[in-house]
Amino acid sequence: QNAQWTRSITVDNVTGKIISSTEWVSNKGSYDGVKTPVVSGYHADRAQVEGPSVTMEDQEATVTYVPNGKIIPVDPTGNPIPDVPTPQYPT
């Protein structure tokens, strides 16, 4: 997302020197929140990245994805049963 920054500068037409200038002003106070994309087979550490306050610096947010867990069938003693399907939990 982008923000537009503006300010006014008054320049002396004879000398070319800046006489005065105003502070930079942004056209918005904060960026919009962004929903985290769904990636099949993975879950994210957050559902949405909240919109931070607008500054003149570039801003970046990181979303971490982790593979979804699997169902592991076990016998009555808790040992995994060999050669049976281990379906992954849905996203």
PDB file of N, CA, C and O in Angstrom:
ATOM      1  N   GLN A   1       0.843  -1.170   0.000  1.00  0.00           N
ATOM      2  CA  GLN A   1       0.000   0.000   0.000  1.00  0.00           C
ATOM      3  C   GLN A   1       0.889   1.234   0.000  1.00  0.00           C
ATOM      4  O   GLN A   1       2.047   1.187   0.414  1.00  0.00           O
ATOM      5  N   ASN A   2       0.338   2.306  -0.459  1.00  0.00           N
ATOM      6  CA  ASN A   2       1.090   3.552  -0.541  1.00  0.00           C
ATOM      7  C   ASN A   2       0.353   4.678   0.161  1.00  0.00           C
ATOM      8  O   ASN A   2      -0.869   4.635   0.305  1.00  0.00           O
ATOM      9  N   ALA A   3       1.087   5.668   0.589  1.00  0.00           N
ATOM     10  CA  ALA A   3       0.533   6.905   1.118  1.00  0.00           C
ATOM     11  C   ALA A   3       1.164   8.045   0.338  1.00  0.00           C
ATOM     12  O   ALA A   3       2.319   7.951  -0.078  1.00  0.00           O
ATOM     13  N   GLN A   4       0.419   9.112   0.139  1.00  0.00           N
ATOM     14  CA  GLN A   4       0.942  10.281  -0.563  1.00  0.00           C
ATOM     15  C   GLN A   4       1.312  11.342   0.467  1.00  0.00           C
ATOM     16  O   GLN A   4       0.538  11.652   1.373  1.00  0.00           O
ATOM     17  N   TRP A   5       2.500  11.885   0.307  1.00  0.00           N
ATOM     18  CA  TRP A   5       3.008  12.918   1.227  1.00  0.00           C
ATOM     19  C   TRP A   5       3.130  14.222   0.456  1.00  0.00           C
ATOM     20  O   TRP A   5       3.616  14.245  -0.675  1.00  0.00           O
ATOM     21  N   THR A   6       2.680  15.313   1.084  1.00  0.00           N
ATOM     22  CA  THR A   6       2.760  16.631   0.446  1.00  0.00           C
ATOM     23  C   THR A   6       3.251  17.668   1.446  1.00  0.00           C
ATOM     24  O   THR A   6       3.147  17.476   2.658  1.00  0.00           O
ATOM     25  N   ARG A   7       3.784  18.763   0.930  1.00  0.00           N
ATOM     26  CA  ARG A   7       4.138  19.934   1.723  1.00  0.00           C
ATOM     27  C   ARG A   7       4.255  21.119   0.776  1.00  0.00           C
ATOM     28  O   ARG A   7       4.396  20.943  -0.434  1.00  0.00           O
ATOM     29  N   SER A   8       4.198  22.309   1.321  1.00  0.00           N
ATOM     30  CA  SER A   8       4.314  23.533   0.519  1.00  0.00           C
ATOM     31  C   SER A   8       5.674  24.170   0.782  1.00  0.00           C
ATOM     32  O   SER A   8       6.146  24.234   1.917  1.00  0.00           O
ATOM     33  N   ILE A   9       6.284  24.636  -0.299  1.00  0.00           N
ATOM     34  CA  ILE A   9       7.572  25.320  -0.193  1.00  0.00           C
ATOM     35  C   ILE A   9       7.446  26.668  -0.905  1.00  0.00           C
ATOM     36  O   ILE A   9       6.942  26.741  -2.026  1.00  0.00           O
ATOM     37  N   THR A  10       7.906  27.728  -0.246  1.00  0.00           N
ATOM     38  CA  THR A  10       7.923  29.063  -0.845  1.00  0.00           C
ATOM     39  C   THR A  10       9.375  29.381  -1.200  1.00  0.00           C
ATOM     40  O   THR A  10      10.268  29.320  -0.355  1.00  0.00           O
ATOM     41  N   VAL A  11       9.586  29.724  -2.483  1.00  0.00           N
ATOM     42  CA  VAL A  11      10.936  29.991  -2.980  1.00  0.00           C
ATOM     43  C   VAL A  11      11.026  31.441  -3.456  1.00  0.00           C
ATOM     44  O   VAL A  11      10.118  31.937  -4.124  1.00  0.00           O
ATOM     45  N   ASP A  12      12.117  32.113  -3.114  1.00  0.00           N
ATOM     46  CA  ASP A  12      12.382  33.480  -3.582  1.00  0.00           C
ATOM     47  C   ASP A  12      12.755  33.382  -5.057  1.00  0.00           C
ATOM     48  O   ASP A  12      13.749  32.747  -5.408  1.00  0.00           O
ATOM     49  N   ASN A  13      11.950  34.019  -5.930  1.00  0.00           N
ATOM     50  CA  ASN A  13      12.187  33.935  -7.377  1.00  0.00           C
ATOM     51  C   ASN A  13      13.487  34.601  -7.807  1.00  0.00           C
ATOM     52  O   ASN A  13      14.034  34.253  -8.853  1.00  0.00           O
ATOM     53  N   VAL A  14      13.988  35.538  -7.036  1.00  0.00           N
ATOM     54  CA  VAL A  14      15.220  36.242  -7.393  1.00  0.00           C
ATOM     55  C   VAL A  14      16.448  35.419  -7.006  1.00  0.00           C
ATOM     56  O   VAL A  14      17.342  35.199  -7.823  1.00  0.00           O
ATOM     57  N   THR A  15      16.480  34.969  -5.751  1.00  0.00           N
ATOM     58  CA  THR A  15      17.670  34.261  -5.271  1.00  0.00           C
ATOM     59  C   THR A  15      17.567  32.741  -5.425  1.00  0.00           C
ATOM     60  O   THR A  15      18.584  32.048  -5.412  1.00  0.00           O
ATOM     61  N   GLY A  16      16.351  32.224  -5.569  1.00  0.00           N
ATOM     62  CA  GLY A  16      16.162  30.780  -5.666  1.00  0.00           C
ATOM     63  C   GLY A  16      16.229  30.071  -4.329  1.00  0.00           C
ATOM     64  O   GLY A  16      16.173  28.842  -4.275  1.00  0.00           O
ATOM     65  N   LYS A  17      16.349  30.833  -3.242  1.00  0.00           N
ATOM     66  CA  LYS A  17      16.435  30.231  -1.914  1.00  0.00           C
ATOM     67  C   LYS A  17      15.039  29.946  -1.360  1.00  0.00           C
ATOM     68  O   LYS A  17      14.066  30.636  -1.665  1.00  0.00           O
ATOM     69  N   ILE A  18      14.983  28.911  -0.543  1.00  0.00           N
ATOM     70  CA  ILE A  18      13.726  28.566   0.105  1.00  0.00           C
ATOM     71  C   ILE A  18      13.478  29.550   1.238  1.00  0.00           C
ATOM     72  O   ILE A  18      14.323  29.736   2.114  1.00  0.00           O
ATOM     73  N   ILE A  19      12.309  30.174   1.208  1.00  0.00           N
ATOM     74  CA  ILE A  19      11.927  31.140   2.234  1.00  0.00           C
ATOM     75  C   ILE A  19      11.232  30.421   3.396  1.00  0.00           C
ATOM     76  O   ILE A  19      11.502  30.703   4.564  1.00  0.00           O
ATOM     77  N   SER A  20      10.340  29.496   3.060  1.00  0.00           N
ATOM     78  CA  SER A  20       9.629  28.748   4.098  1.00  0.00           C
ATOM     79  C   SER A  20       9.113  27.434   3.522  1.00  0.00           C
ATOM     80  O   SER A  20       8.987  27.261   2.310  1.00  0.00           O
ATOM     81  N   SER A  21       8.823  26.529   4.430  1.00  0.00           N
ATOM     82  CA  SER A  21       8.211  25.266   4.004  1.00  0.00           C
ATOM     83  C   SER A  21       7.361  24.734   5.151  1.00  0.00           C
ATOM     84  O   SER A  21       7.624  25.017   6.320  1.00  0.00           O
ATOM     85  N   THR A  22       6.348  23.969   4.803  1.00  0.00           N
ATOM     86  CA  THR A  22       5.488  23.358   5.812  1.00  0.00           C
ATOM     87  C   THR A  22       5.988  21.942   6.100  1.00  0.00           C
ATOM     88  O   THR A  22       6.838  21.411   5.385  1.00  0.00           O
ATOM     89  N   GLU A  23       5.444  21.345   7.161  1.00  0.00           N
ATOM     90  CA  GLU A  23       5.778  19.949   7.487  1.00  0.00           C
ATOM     91  C   GLU A  23       5.149  19.020   6.456  1.00  0.00           C
ATOM     92  O   GLU A  23       4.151  19.367   5.822  1.00  0.00           O
ATOM     93  N   TRP A  24       5.732  17.852   6.294  1.00  0.00           N
ATOM     94  CA  TRP A  24       5.152  16.833   5.433  1.00  0.00           C
ATOM     95  C   TRP A  24       3.838  16.354   6.046  1.00  0.00           C
ATOM     96  O   TRP A  24       3.746  16.182   7.262  1.00  0.00           O
ATOM     97  N   VAL A  25       2.820  16.138   5.209  1.00  0.00           N
ATOM     98  CA  VAL A  25       1.506  15.659   5.657  1.00  0.00           C
ATOM     99  C   VAL A  25       1.097  14.487   4.770  1.00  0.00           C
ATOM    100  O   VAL A  25       1.196  14.554   3.544  1.00  0.00           O
ATOM    101  N   SER A  26       0.638  13.415   5.409  1.00  0.00           N
ATOM    102  CA  SER A  26       0.195  12.221   4.679  1.00  0.00           C
ATOM    103  C   SER A  26      -1.294  12.319   4.370  1.00  0.00           C
ATOM    104  O   SER A  26      -2.041  12.996   5.076  1.00  0.00           O
ATOM    105  N   ASN A  27      -1.717  11.635   3.308  1.00  0.00           N
ATOM    106  CA  ASN A  27      -3.138  11.645   2.951  1.00  0.00           C
ATOM    107  C   ASN A  27      -3.957  10.640   3.767  1.00  0.00           C
ATOM    108  O   ASN A  27      -5.175  10.565   3.600  1.00  0.00           O
ATOM    109  N   LYS A  28      -3.306   9.862   4.651  1.00  0.00           N
ATOM    110  CA  LYS A  28      -4.038   8.955   5.543  1.00  0.00           C
ATOM    111  C   LYS A  28      -3.202   8.691   6.782  1.00  0.00           C
ATOM    112  O   LYS A  28      -1.983   8.858   6.769  1.00  0.00           O
ATOM    113  N   GLY A  29      -3.876   8.272   7.866  1.00  0.00           N
ATOM    114  CA  GLY A  29      -3.194   8.071   9.143  1.00  0.00           C
ATOM    115  C   GLY A  29      -2.657   6.665   9.340  1.00  0.00           C
ATOM    116  O   GLY A  29      -1.669   6.466  10.048  1.00  0.00           O
ATOM    117  N   SER A  30      -3.316   5.671   8.703  1.00  0.00           N
ATOM    118  CA  SER A  30      -2.842   4.291   8.848  1.00  0.00           C
ATOM    119  C   SER A  30      -3.175   3.510   7.588  1.00  0.00           C
ATOM    120  O   SER A  30      -4.046   3.894   6.808  1.00  0.00           O
ATOM    121  N   TYR A  31      -2.466   2.411   7.406  1.00  0.00           N
ATOM    122  CA  TYR A  31      -2.708   1.537   6.272  1.00  0.00           C
ATOM    123  C   TYR A  31      -3.854   0.583   6.601  1.00  0.00           C
ATOM    124  O   TYR A  31      -4.158   0.359   7.773  1.00  0.00           O
ATOM    125  N   ASP A  32      -4.483   0.027   5.584  1.00  0.00           N
ATOM    126  CA  ASP A  32      -5.558  -0.945   5.773  1.00  0.00           C
ATOM    127  C   ASP A  32      -4.982  -2.270   6.251  1.00  0.00           C
ATOM    128  O   ASP A  32      -3.856  -2.625   5.902  1.00  0.00           O
ATOM    129  N   GLY A  33      -5.759  -3.005   7.054  1.00  0.00           N
ATOM    130  CA  GLY A  33      -5.363  -4.354   7.434  1.00  0.00           C
ATOM    131  C   GLY A  33      -5.434  -5.269   6.213  1.00  0.00           C
ATOM    132  O   GLY A  33      -6.205  -5.022   5.286  1.00  0.00           O
ATOM    133  N   VAL A  34      -4.627  -6.324   6.222  1.00  0.00           N
ATOM    134  CA  VAL A  34      -4.584  -7.257   5.095  1.00  0.00           C
ATOM    135  C   VAL A  34      -4.825  -8.666   5.619  1.00  0.00           C
ATOM    136  O   VAL A  34      -4.125  -9.126   6.521  1.00  0.00           O
ATOM    137  N   LYS A  35      -5.827  -9.359   5.047  1.00  0.00           N
ATOM    138  CA  LYS A  35      -6.102 -10.731   5.451  1.00  0.00           C
ATOM    139  C   LYS A  35      -4.958 -11.634   4.984  1.00  0.00           C
ATOM    140  O   LYS A  35      -4.430 -11.468   3.884  1.00  0.00           O
ATOM    141  N   THR A  36      -4.590 -12.574   5.821  1.00  0.00           N
ATOM    142  CA  THR A  36      -3.531 -13.514   5.482  1.00  0.00           C
ATOM    143  C   THR A  36      -4.052 -14.515   4.451  1.00  0.00           C
ATOM    144  O   THR A  36      -5.115 -15.100   4.659  1.00  0.00           O
ATOM    145  N   PRO A  37      -3.333 -14.727   3.345  1.00  0.00           N
ATOM    146  CA  PRO A  37      -3.789 -15.702   2.354  1.00  0.00           C
ATOM    147  C   PRO A  37      -3.792 -17.123   2.932  1.00  0.00           C
ATOM    148  O   PRO A  37      -2.924 -17.485   3.726  1.00  0.00           O
ATOM    149  N   VAL A  38      -4.784 -17.917   2.518  1.00  0.00           N
ATOM    150  CA  VAL A  38      -4.857 -19.317   2.933  1.00  0.00           C
ATOM    151  C   VAL A  38      -3.942 -20.120   2.020  1.00  0.00           C
ATOM    152  O   VAL A  38      -3.999 -19.986   0.798  1.00  0.00           O
ATOM    153  N   VAL A  39      -3.095 -20.959   2.620  1.00  0.00           N
ATOM    154  CA  VAL A  39      -2.211 -21.855   1.875  1.00  0.00           C
ATOM    155  C   VAL A  39      -2.597 -23.271   2.278  1.00  0.00           C
ATOM    156  O   VAL A  39      -2.467 -23.645   3.443  1.00  0.00           O
ATOM    157  N   SER A  40      -3.063 -24.049   1.329  1.00  0.00           N
ATOM    158  CA  SER A  40      -3.536 -25.398   1.615  1.00  0.00           C
ATOM    159  C   SER A  40      -2.444 -26.239   2.274  1.00  0.00           C
ATOM    160  O   SER A  40      -1.304 -26.272   1.812  1.00  0.00           O
ATOM    161  N   GLY A  41      -2.815 -26.918   3.363  1.00  0.00           N
ATOM    162  CA  GLY A  41      -1.870 -27.775   4.070  1.00  0.00           C
ATOM    163  C   GLY A  41      -1.054 -27.058   5.139  1.00  0.00           C
ATOM    164  O   GLY A  41      -0.233 -27.684   5.809  1.00  0.00           O
ATOM    165  N   TYR A  42      -1.268 -25.742   5.308  1.00  0.00           N
ATOM    166  CA  TYR A  42      -0.503 -24.954   6.278  1.00  0.00           C
ATOM    167  C   TYR A  42      -1.444 -24.064   7.078  1.00  0.00           C
ATOM    168  O   TYR A  42      -2.550 -23.763   6.630  1.00  0.00           O
ATOM    169  N   HIS A  43      -1.009 -23.645   8.254  1.00  0.00           N
ATOM    170  CA  HIS A  43      -1.738 -22.638   9.014  1.00  0.00           C
ATOM    171  C   HIS A  43      -0.780 -21.502   9.362  1.00  0.00           C
ATOM    172  O   HIS A  43       0.418 -21.706   9.561  1.00  0.00           O
ATOM    173  N   ALA A  44      -1.351 -20.295   9.429  1.00  0.00           N
ATOM    174  CA  ALA A  44      -0.550 -19.085   9.665  1.00  0.00           C
ATOM    175  C   ALA A  44      -0.602 -18.693  11.130  1.00  0.00           C
ATOM    176  O   ALA A  44      -1.513 -19.079  11.862  1.00  0.00           O
ATOM    177  N   ASP A  45       0.393 -17.920  11.544  1.00  0.00           N
ATOM    178  CA  ASP A  45       0.445 -17.482  12.939  1.00  0.00           C
ATOM    179  C   ASP A  45      -0.520 -16.336  13.241  1.00  0.00           C
ATOM    180  O   ASP A  45      -0.691 -15.961  14.401  1.00  0.00           O
ATOM    181  N   ARG A  46      -1.154 -15.773  12.200  1.00  0.00           N
ATOM    182  CA  ARG A  46      -2.182 -14.754  12.411  1.00  0.00           C
ATOM    183  C   ARG A  46      -3.099 -14.697  11.191  1.00  0.00           C
ATOM    184  O   ARG A  46      -2.670 -14.941  10.064  1.00  0.00           O
ATOM    185  N   ALA A  47      -4.359 -14.372  11.434  1.00  0.00           N
ATOM    186  CA  ALA A  47      -5.362 -14.350  10.365  1.00  0.00           C
ATOM    187  C   ALA A  47      -5.300 -13.067   9.541  1.00  0.00           C
ATOM    188  O   ALA A  47      -5.729 -13.039   8.387  1.00  0.00           O
ATOM    189  N   GLN A  48      -4.765 -12.012  10.141  1.00  0.00           N
ATOM    190  CA  GLN A  48      -4.713 -10.725   9.460  1.00  0.00           C
ATOM    191  C   GLN A  48      -3.540  -9.916   9.978  1.00  0.00           C
ATOM    192  O   GLN A  48      -3.180  -9.995  11.152  1.00  0.00           O
ATOM    193  N   VAL A  49      -2.951  -9.138   9.084  1.00  0.00           N
ATOM    194  CA  VAL A  49      -1.919  -8.179   9.482  1.00  0.00           C
ATOM    195  C   VAL A  49      -2.634  -6.847   9.651  1.00  0.00           C
ATOM    196  O   VAL A  49      -3.195  -6.305   8.699  1.00  0.00           O
ATOM    197  N   GLU A  50      -2.609  -6.327  10.868  1.00  0.00           N
ATOM    198  CA  GLU A  50      -3.281  -5.053  11.144  1.00  0.00           C
ATOM    199  C   GLU A  50      -2.522  -3.913  10.467  1.00  0.00           C
ATOM    200  O   GLU A  50      -1.298  -3.953  10.339  1.00  0.00           O
ATOM    201  N   GLY A  51      -3.269  -2.902  10.037  1.00  0.00           N
ATOM    202  CA  GLY A  51      -2.669  -1.767   9.355  1.00  0.00           C
ATOM    203  C   GLY A  51      -1.903  -0.872  10.315  1.00  0.00           C
ATOM    204  O   GLY A  51      -2.495  -0.306  11.234  1.00  0.00           O
ATOM    205  N   PRO A  52      -0.591  -0.733  10.119  1.00  0.00           N
ATOM    206  CA  PRO A  52       0.193   0.129  11.003  1.00  0.00           C
ATOM    207  C   PRO A  52      -0.020   1.603  10.669  1.00  0.00           C
ATOM    208  O   PRO A  52      -0.578   1.936   9.624  1.00  0.00           O
ATOM    209  N   SER A  53       0.424   2.466  11.550  1.00  0.00           N
ATOM    210  CA  SER A  53       0.379   3.908  11.296  1.00  0.00           C
ATOM    211  C   SER A  53       1.296   4.239  10.126  1.00  0.00           C
ATOM    212  O   SER A  53       2.327   3.596   9.929  1.00  0.00           O
ATOM    213  N   VAL A  54       0.912   5.235   9.363  1.00  0.00           N
ATOM    214  CA  VAL A  54       1.691   5.655   8.201  1.00  0.00           C
ATOM    215  C   VAL A  54       2.929   6.409   8.675  1.00  0.00           C
ATOM    216  O   VAL A  54       2.842   7.315   9.503  1.00  0.00           O
ATOM    217  N   THR A  55       4.084   6.018   8.135  1.00  0.00           N
ATOM    218  CA  THR A  55       5.337   6.735   8.352  1.00  0.00           C
ATOM    219  C   THR A  55       6.023   6.873   7.000  1.00  0.00           C
ATOM    220  O   THR A  55       5.573   6.289   6.014  1.00  0.00           O
ATOM    221  N   MET A  56       7.093   7.629   6.948  1.00  0.00           N
ATOM    222  CA  MET A  56       7.814   7.800   5.686  1.00  0.00           C
ATOM    223  C   MET A  56       8.733   6.623   5.364  1.00  0.00           C
ATOM    224  O   MET A  56       9.274   6.545   4.261  1.00  0.00           O
ATOM    225  N   GLU A  57       8.912   5.713   6.311  1.00  0.00           N
ATOM    226  CA  GLU A  57       9.779   4.560   6.086  1.00  0.00           C
ATOM    227  C   GLU A  57       8.977   3.412   5.463  1.00  0.00           C
ATOM    228  O   GLU A  57       7.766   3.310   5.661  1.00  0.00           O
ATOM    229  N   ASP A  58       9.665   2.556   4.711  1.00  0.00           N
ATOM    230  CA  ASP A  58       9.045   1.335   4.211  1.00  0.00           C
ATOM    231  C   ASP A  58       8.669   0.471   5.404  1.00  0.00           C
ATOM    232  O   ASP A  58       9.396   0.426   6.396  1.00  0.00           O
ATOM    233  N   GLN A  59       7.534  -0.216   5.311  1.00  0.00           N
ATOM    234  CA  GLN A  59       7.096  -1.086   6.387  1.00  0.00           C
ATOM    235  C   GLN A  59       6.859  -2.477   5.837  1.00  0.00           C
ATOM    236  O   GLN A  59       6.443  -2.649   4.692  1.00  0.00           O
ATOM    237  N   GLU A  60       7.126  -3.450   6.662  1.00  0.00           N
ATOM    238  CA  GLU A  60       7.035  -4.840   6.244  1.00  0.00           C
ATOM    239  C   GLU A  60       6.448  -5.654   7.392  1.00  0.00           C
ATOM    240  O   GLU A  60       6.699  -5.360   8.561  1.00  0.00           O
ATOM    241  N   ALA A  61       5.673  -6.667   7.059  1.00  0.00           N
ATOM    242  CA  ALA A  61       5.118  -7.563   8.073  1.00  0.00           C
ATOM    243  C   ALA A  61       5.378  -8.993   7.629  1.00  0.00           C
ATOM    244  O   ALA A  61       5.295  -9.305   6.441  1.00  0.00           O
ATOM    245  N   THR A  62       5.689  -9.853   8.574  1.00  0.00           N
ATOM    246  CA  THR A  62       5.974 -11.254   8.270  1.00  0.00           C
ATOM    247  C   THR A  62       4.874 -12.135   8.841  1.00  0.00           C
ATOM    248  O   THR A  62       4.481 -11.988   9.999  1.00  0.00           O
ATOM    249  N   VAL A  63       4.383 -13.050   8.015  1.00  0.00           N
ATOM    250  CA  VAL A  63       3.427 -14.065   8.447  1.00  0.00           C
ATOM    251  C   VAL A  63       4.140 -15.401   8.333  1.00  0.00           C
ATOM    252  O   VAL A  63       4.698 -15.722   7.284  1.00  0.00           O
ATOM    253  N   THR A  64       4.123 -16.181   9.408  1.00  0.00           N
ATOM    254  CA  THR A  64       4.805 -17.467   9.422  1.00  0.00           C
ATOM    255  C   THR A  64       3.787 -18.588   9.231  1.00  0.00           C
ATOM    256  O   THR A  64       2.787 -18.659   9.945  1.00  0.00           O
ATOM    257  N   TYR A  65       4.053 -19.465   8.258  1.00  0.00           N
ATOM    258  CA  TYR A  65       3.201 -20.617   7.988  1.00  0.00           C
ATOM    259  C   TYR A  65       3.891 -21.871   8.516  1.00  0.00           C
ATOM    260  O   TYR A  65       5.108 -22.021   8.405  1.00  0.00           O
ATOM    261  N   VAL A  66       3.084 -22.776   9.096  1.00  0.00           N
ATOM    262  CA  VAL A  66       3.581 -24.038   9.623  1.00  0.00           C
ATOM    263  C   VAL A  66       2.712 -25.147   9.034  1.00  0.00           C
ATOM    264  O   VAL A  66       1.497 -24.983   8.931  1.00  0.00           O
ATOM    265  N   PRO A  67       3.318 -26.285   8.640  1.00  0.00           N
ATOM    266  CA  PRO A  67       2.500 -27.374   8.095  1.00  0.00           C
ATOM    267  C   PRO A  67       1.455 -27.838   9.114  1.00  0.00           C
ATOM    268  O   PRO A  67       1.725 -27.899  10.313  1.00  0.00           O
ATOM    269  N   ASN A  68       0.258 -28.164   8.616  1.00  0.00           N
ATOM    270  CA  ASN A  68      -0.789 -28.697   9.484  1.00  0.00           C
ATOM    271  C   ASN A  68      -0.359 -30.058  10.017  1.00  0.00           C
ATOM    272  O   ASN A  68       0.397 -30.778   9.366  1.00  0.00           O
ATOM    273  N   GLY A  69      -0.844 -30.402  11.197  1.00  0.00           N
ATOM    274  CA  GLY A  69      -0.533 -31.689  11.805  1.00  0.00           C
ATOM    275  C   GLY A  69      -1.257 -32.832  11.113  1.00  0.00           C
ATOM    276  O   GLY A  69      -2.104 -32.613  10.248  1.00  0.00           O
ATOM    277  N   LYS A  70      -0.917 -34.050  11.502  1.00  0.00           N
ATOM    278  CA  LYS A  70      -1.530 -35.247  10.926  1.00  0.00           C
ATOM    279  C   LYS A  70      -2.114 -36.103  12.039  1.00  0.00           C
ATOM    280  O   LYS A  70      -1.673 -36.060  13.188  1.00  0.00           O
ATOM    281  N   ILE A  71      -3.112 -36.876  11.663  1.00  0.00           N
ATOM    282  CA  ILE A  71      -3.663 -37.867  12.573  1.00  0.00           C
ATOM    283  C   ILE A  71      -2.743 -39.086  12.504  1.00  0.00           C
ATOM    284  O   ILE A  71      -2.493 -39.619  11.423  1.00  0.00           O
ATOM    285  N   ILE A  72      -2.243 -39.522  13.653  1.00  0.00           N
ATOM    286  CA  ILE A  72      -1.361 -40.689  13.695  1.00  0.00           C
ATOM    287  C   ILE A  72      -2.065 -41.774  14.511  1.00  0.00           C
ATOM    288  O   ILE A  72      -2.118 -41.698  15.739  1.00  0.00           O
ATOM    289  N   PRO A  73      -2.607 -42.788  13.821  1.00  0.00           N
ATOM    290  CA  PRO A  73      -3.271 -43.878  14.539  1.00  0.00           C
ATOM    291  C   PRO A  73      -2.264 -44.656  15.402  1.00  0.00           C
ATOM    292  O   PRO A  73      -1.154 -44.964  14.967  1.00  0.00           O
ATOM    293  N   VAL A  74      -2.683 -44.961  16.628  1.00  0.00           N
ATOM    294  CA  VAL A  74      -1.825 -45.721  17.539  1.00  0.00           C
ATOM    295  C   VAL A  74      -2.594 -46.925  18.085  1.00  0.00           C
ATOM    296  O   VAL A  74      -3.825 -46.944  18.097  1.00  0.00           O
ATOM    297  N   ASP A  75      -1.844 -47.918  18.530  1.00  0.00           N
ATOM    298  CA  ASP A  75      -2.468 -49.089  19.155  1.00  0.00           C
ATOM    299  C   ASP A  75      -2.772 -48.764  20.620  1.00  0.00           C
ATOM    300  O   ASP A  75      -2.416 -47.685  21.092  1.00  0.00           O
ATOM    301  N   PRO A  76      -3.422 -49.676  21.346  1.00  0.00           N
ATOM    302  CA  PRO A  76      -3.789 -49.392  22.741  1.00  0.00           C
ATOM    303  C   PRO A  76      -2.612 -49.048  23.653  1.00  0.00           C
ATOM    304  O   PRO A  76      -2.815 -48.459  24.715  1.00  0.00           O
ATOM    305  N   THR A  77      -1.389 -49.402  23.260  1.00  0.00           N
ATOM    306  CA  THR A  77      -0.234 -49.074  24.097  1.00  0.00           C
ATOM    307  C   THR A  77       0.423 -47.757  23.679  1.00  0.00           C
ATOM    308  O   THR A  77       1.419 -47.346  24.273  1.00  0.00           O
ATOM    309  N   GLY A  78      -0.137 -47.088  22.649  1.00  0.00           N
ATOM    310  CA  GLY A  78       0.388 -45.789  22.217  1.00  0.00           C
ATOM    311  C   GLY A  78       1.426 -45.854  21.121  1.00  0.00           C
ATOM    312  O   GLY A  78       2.018 -44.831  20.777  1.00  0.00           O
ATOM    313  N   ASN A  79       1.665 -47.025  20.562  1.00  0.00           N
ATOM    314  CA  ASN A  79       2.639 -47.155  19.477  1.00  0.00           C
ATOM    315  C   ASN A  79       1.960 -46.892  18.136  1.00  0.00           C
ATOM    316  O   ASN A  79       0.856 -47.381  17.900  1.00  0.00           O
ATOM    317  N   PRO A  80       2.614 -46.116  17.244  1.00  0.00           N
ATOM    318  CA  PRO A  80       2.027 -45.877  15.917  1.00  0.00           C
ATOM    319  C   PRO A  80       1.797 -47.191  15.175  1.00  0.00           C
ATOM    320  O   PRO A  80       2.626 -48.101  15.211  1.00  0.00           O
ATOM    321  N   ILE A  81       0.650 -47.264  14.505  1.00  0.00           N
ATOM    322  CA  ILE A  81       0.315 -48.453  13.712  1.00  0.00           C
ATOM    323  C   ILE A  81       0.962 -48.288  12.345  1.00  0.00           C
ATOM    324  O   ILE A  81       0.698 -47.299  11.661  1.00  0.00           O
ATOM    325  N   PRO A  82       1.808 -49.236  11.927  1.00  0.00           N
ATOM    326  CA  PRO A  82       2.492 -49.103  10.635  1.00  0.00           C
ATOM    327  C   PRO A  82       1.543 -49.311   9.457  1.00  0.00           C
ATOM    328  O   PRO A  82       0.545 -50.026   9.549  1.00  0.00           O
ATOM    329  N   ASP A  83       1.889 -48.664   8.354  1.00  0.00           N
ATOM    330  CA  ASP A  83       1.212 -48.830   7.065  1.00  0.00           C
ATOM    331  C   ASP A  83      -0.269 -48.486   7.084  1.00  0.00           C
ATOM    332  O   ASP A  83      -1.047 -49.110   6.362  1.00  0.00           O
ATOM    333  N   VAL A  84      -0.683 -47.512   7.889  1.00  0.00           N
ATOM    334  CA  VAL A  84      -2.063 -47.015   7.841  1.00  0.00           C
ATOM    335  C   VAL A  84      -2.021 -45.547   7.427  1.00  0.00           C
ATOM    336  O   VAL A  84      -1.028 -44.859   7.665  1.00  0.00           O
ATOM    337  N   PRO A  85      -3.088 -45.073   6.812  1.00  0.00           N
ATOM    338  CA  PRO A  85      -3.089 -43.671   6.391  1.00  0.00           C
ATOM    339  C   PRO A  85      -2.926 -42.714   7.584  1.00  0.00           C
ATOM    340  O   PRO A  85      -3.422 -42.971   8.681  1.00  0.00           O
ATOM    341  N   THR A  86      -2.217 -41.606   7.334  1.00  0.00           N
ATOM    342  CA  THR A  86      -2.062 -40.546   8.347  1.00  0.00           C
ATOM    343  C   THR A  86      -2.553 -39.252   7.720  1.00  0.00           C
ATOM    344  O   THR A  86      -1.753 -38.428   7.276  1.00  0.00           O
ATOM    345  N   PRO A  87      -3.889 -39.070   7.682  1.00  0.00           N
ATOM    346  CA  PRO A  87      -4.441 -37.883   7.007  1.00  0.00           C
ATOM    347  C   PRO A  87      -4.041 -36.596   7.719  1.00  0.00           C
ATOM    348  O   PRO A  87      -3.943 -36.532   8.944  1.00  0.00           O
ATOM    349  N   GLN A  88      -3.814 -35.572   6.894  1.00  0.00           N
ATOM    350  CA  GLN A  88      -3.447 -34.261   7.421  1.00  0.00           C
ATOM    351  C   GLN A  88      -4.714 -33.494   7.785  1.00  0.00           C
ATOM    352  O   GLN A  88      -5.729 -33.588   7.094  1.00  0.00           O
ATOM    353  N   TYR A  89      -4.643 -32.730   8.883  1.00  0.00           N
ATOM    354  CA  TYR A  89      -5.764 -31.874   9.264  1.00  0.00           C
ATOM    355  C   TYR A  89      -5.988 -30.845   8.163  1.00  0.00           C
ATOM    356  O   TYR A  89      -5.029 -30.368   7.556  1.00  0.00           O
ATOM    357  N   PRO A  90      -7.270 -30.493   7.897  1.00  0.00           N
ATOM    358  CA  PRO A  90      -7.533 -29.491   6.852  1.00  0.00           C
ATOM    359  C   PRO A  90      -7.095 -28.091   7.291  1.00  0.00           C
ATOM    360  O   PRO A  90      -6.970 -27.799   8.480  1.00  0.00           O
ATOM    361  N   THR A  91      -6.870 -27.249   6.303  1.00  0.00           N
ATOM    362  CA  THR A  91      -6.475 -25.865   6.580  1.00  0.00           C
ATOM    363  C   THR A  91      -7.680 -25.092   7.039  1.00  0.00           C
ATOM    364  O   THR A  91      -7.575 -23.900   7.328  1.00  0.00           O
TER     365      THR A  91
END
